[in-house]
Amino acid sequence: MRILMHCAIHPGRIVRIQDVATAFDISKAHLLKSARHLGQLGYLSTSRGRNGGIQLGMAPERIFVGKVIRELEDSGDFVECFNSQTNTCPIVGPCKLTGLFRKGLEAFYKELDDVSLADIVGDGRALRDRLPLLELA
């Protein structure tokens, strides 16, 4: 989400992964993997080369937080017992945690589903003020 937020507060600019890594003190290698995945999903437009980088692949009003989080999660298995194929928990069935966790996750995503990237970044000024300035390319 921070990659998308960083691009959203710099509309029309090509952002380097290194800029995002520096701004948020996150591993560049981790960000490259995430940016590639976001690009494959259409959220980012990516370009390679000396003047390459990333920018939003669609309007921030069309990027919904709940959908992004769902698409980026490796699986829907928040806990082991969510996956009947791999579950080895001996108390599955009578345990009440599975249902509680499912309800909690549904409520979590319900809150995120109607929130767009535009909603969370606003006009971007307050966020830009907290981050290092981008170098002009």
Secondary structure in CASP SS format (residue, H / E / C, confidence):
PFRMAT SS
TARGET T0000
AUTHOR 0000-0000-0000
METHOD secondary structure of the structure
MODEL  1
M C 1.00
R H 1.00
I H 1.00
L H 1.00
M H 1.00
H H 1.00
C H 1.00
A H 1.00
I C 1.00
H C 1.00
P C 1.00
G C 1.00
R C 1.00
I C 1.00
V E 1.00
R C 1.00
I H 1.00
Q H 1.00
D H 1.00
V H 1.00
A H 1.00
T H 1.00
A H 1.00
F H 1.00
D C 1.00
I C 1.00
S C 1.00
K H 1.00
A H 1.00
H H 1.00
L H 1.00
L H 1.00
K H 1.00
S H 1.00
A H 1.00
R H 1.00
H H 1.00
L H 1.00
G H 1.00
Q H 1.00
L C 1.00
G C 1.00
Y C 1.00
L E 1.00
S E 1.00
T E 1.00
S E 1.00
R C 1.00
G C 1.00
R C 1.00
N C 1.00
G C 1.00
G E 1.00
I E 1.00
Q E 1.00
L E 1.00
G C 1.00
M C 1.00
A C 1.00
P H 1.00
E H 1.00
R H 1.00
I C 1.00
F E 1.00
V H 1.00
G H 1.00
K H 1.00
V H 1.00
I H 1.00
R H 1.00
E H 1.00
L H 1.00
E C 1.00
D C 1.00
S C 1.00
G C 1.00
D C 1.00
F C 1.00
V C 1.00
E H 1.00
C H 1.00
F H 1.00
N C 1.00
S C 1.00
Q C 1.00
T C 1.00
N C 1.00
T C 1.00
C C 1.00
P C 1.00
I C 1.00
V C 1.00
G C 1.00
P C 1.00
C C 1.00
K C 1.00
L H 1.00
T H 1.00
G H 1.00
L H 1.00
F H 1.00
R H 1.00
K H 1.00
G H 1.00
L H 1.00
E H 1.00
A H 1.00
F H 1.00
Y H 1.00
K H 1.00
E H 1.00
L H 1.00
D H 1.00
D C 1.00
V C 1.00
S E 1.00
L H 1.00
A H 1.00
D H 1.00
I H 1.00
V H 1.00
G C 1.00
D C 1.00
G C 1.00
R H 1.00
A H 1.00
L H 1.00
R H 1.00
D H 1.00
R H 1.00
L C 1.00
P C 1.00
L C 1.00
L C 1.00
E C 1.00
L C 1.00
A C 1.00
END
